[in-house]
Amino acid sequence: QVQLVESGGGLVQAGGSLRLSCTASGSIGSINRMDWYRQVPGKERELVASIFTGDTTNYADFVEGRFTISRDNAKNTVYLQMTSLKPEDTAVYYCHTYSPIYNNYYWGQGTQVTVSS
């Protein structure tokens, strides 16, 4: 199986920055995509950014160039660097992936990001 552990959330003022980390463990050799999602209470979880094998990346429109997803394969870790944060970025951020070996989706436990105005 695959385990995902996020870290790096916290409280920051509007305009500030945070870097989230997601470390994967277990049978991760076949994984070719890692995602960051976020969720606000009462709303559906939404995709923020994805990174694929070969380091191709994709971002939601609302990111507007403020976030960067990257990976360190040696550390089995994916990062989400967030800059120019807005109060509307406040959410629980989740790491997500799919394992073709187990044909299963995996989520981390989430990390809270709070942006004060």
C-alpha positions as CSV (number, residue, x, y, z in Angstrom):
1,Q,0.0,0.0,0.0
2,V,0.9,3.7,-0.1
3,Q,1.1,6.1,2.8
4,L,1.1,9.9,2.4
5,V,2.0,12.3,5.1
6,E,1.6,16.1,4.7
7,S,3.3,18.8,6.7
8,G,3.9,22.5,6.5
9,G,0.5,24.1,7.0
10,G,-0.1,26.9,9.4
11,L,-1.3,30.5,9.9
12,V,0.0,33.2,7.6
13,Q,-1.0,36.7,6.8
14,A,-2.4,37.6,3.4
15,G,0.5,38.1,0.9
16,G,2.7,35.6,2.8
17,S,4.1,32.2,1.7
18,L,4.0,28.6,2.9
19,R,5.6,25.4,1.6
20,L,3.7,22.2,2.0
21,S,5.4,18.8,1.9
22,C,4.0,15.4,1.2
23,T,6.2,12.4,1.8
24,A,5.2,9.1,0.3
25,S,6.1,5.6,1.6
26,G,5.2,2.1,0.8
27,S,4.9,0.7,-2.8
28,I,5.4,3.9,-4.7
29,G,7.6,2.8,-7.5
30,S,4.8,2.7,-10.1
31,I,3.2,6.0,-9.1
32,N,3.4,8.5,-12.0
33,R,1.2,11.3,-10.6
34,M,0.9,13.2,-7.4
35,D,-1.7,15.9,-6.6
36,W,-2.5,18.5,-4.1
37,Y,-6.2,19.1,-3.3
38,R,-7.9,21.5,-0.9
39,Q,-11.2,21.5,0.9
40,V,-13.2,24.1,2.7
41,P,-16.0,23.0,5.1
42,G,-19.2,22.6,3.2
43,K,-17.6,22.5,-0.2
44,E,-16.2,19.8,-2.4
45,R,-12.6,19.0,-2.4
46,E,-10.9,20.7,-5.4
47,L,-7.7,20.0,-7.3
48,V,-5.0,22.5,-6.8
49,A,-2.0,21.2,-8.7
50,S,-0.6,18.0,-10.2
51,I,2.9,16.7,-11.1
52,F,3.6,13.8,-13.4
53,T,6.5,11.6,-14.3
54,G,8.9,13.8,-16.2
55,D,7.9,16.8,-14.0
56,T,5.1,17.9,-16.2
57,T,2.8,20.1,-14.0
58,N,-0.8,21.3,-14.1
59,Y,-2.5,23.9,-12.0
60,A,-6.1,25.0,-11.3
61,D,-7.1,28.3,-12.8
62,F,-7.4,29.9,-9.4
63,V,-3.7,29.4,-8.7
64,E,-2.9,32.2,-11.1
65,G,0.9,31.6,-11.1
66,R,1.1,31.8,-7.3
67,F,1.8,28.2,-6.5
68,T,4.5,25.8,-7.6
69,I,4.4,22.0,-7.3
70,S,7.7,20.2,-7.4
71,R,9.1,16.8,-6.4
72,D,12.3,15.4,-4.8
73,N,12.4,11.8,-6.0
74,A,15.3,11.0,-3.6
75,K,13.1,11.9,-0.7
76,N,9.9,10.6,-2.1
77,T,8.5,14.0,-1.4
78,V,6.3,16.4,-3.3
79,Y,6.1,20.1,-2.4
80,L,3.6,22.9,-2.9
81,Q,5.2,26.3,-2.6
82,M,2.5,28.8,-2.1
83,T,3.1,32.6,-2.5
84,S,0.9,35.7,-2.5
85,L,-1.6,33.8,-0.3
86,K,-5.1,35.1,-0.1
87,P,-7.7,34.6,2.6
88,E,-9.7,32.5,0.1
89,D,-6.8,30.0,0.0
90,T,-7.7,29.0,3.6
91,A,-8.5,25.3,3.5
92,V,-7.3,21.9,4.5
93,Y,-4.7,20.8,1.9
94,Y,-4.5,17.1,1.0
95,C,-1.9,15.1,-0.9
96,H,-3.3,12.5,-3.3
97,T,-2.1,9.8,-5.6
98,Y,-3.1,6.7,-7.5
99,S,-1.3,3.4,-7.4
100,P,-1.7,1.2,-10.6
101,I,-0.3,-1.7,-8.7
102,Y,-3.1,-1.7,-6.1
103,N,-5.6,0.1,-8.4
104,N,-6.4,2.3,-5.5
105,Y,-6.4,6.0,-4.6
106,Y,-4.7,7.3,-1.6
107,W,-5.0,10.5,0.5
108,G,-2.9,12.0,3.2
109,Q,-4.4,13.2,6.5
110,G,-4.5,16.8,5.4
111,T,-2.8,20.0,6.7
112,Q,-4.6,23.2,7.6
113,V,-3.6,26.4,5.9
114,T,-5.2,29.6,7.3
115,V,-4.6,32.9,5.7
116,S,-5.6,36.0,7.7
117,S,-6.6,39.3,6.1
